[in-house]
């Protein structure tokens, strides 16, 4: 595996689960609203805006945590939806975010991005397996 492939794998192992969590309302209610569980929405925000991507300006993460221009465009859309929800959650609590009028848009965009990311990862996995067979 190339150094570039290692970098993208190391970043995506954080980004993909965060996107999947945003696309899954039952998970959000069961996990984020349970104070005994480590994962919460703050963790997701740090993953997507600070640590492994920049959902406000995702272009610079193409080839780092994002595989395609389509992923970049959807991540930018997700960032805008998350920022809109943040504006509707004045106390910055997970419960407020989940009740925000714009939250359904977050879930919808995250669902589209999750589908694209998983499909791209599967395509990459098939390509890696094909290269191993040669």
Protein Blocks (a to p, Z undefined) as FASTA:
>chain_A
ZZklmmmmmmmmmmmmmmmmmmmmklmmmmmmmmkbmbdfklmmmmmmmmmocfklmmlm
goklpcbfklmmmmmmmmmmmmmmmmmmmnopaklmmmpmklmmmmmmmmmmmmmmmmmm
mmmmmmmmmmmmZZ
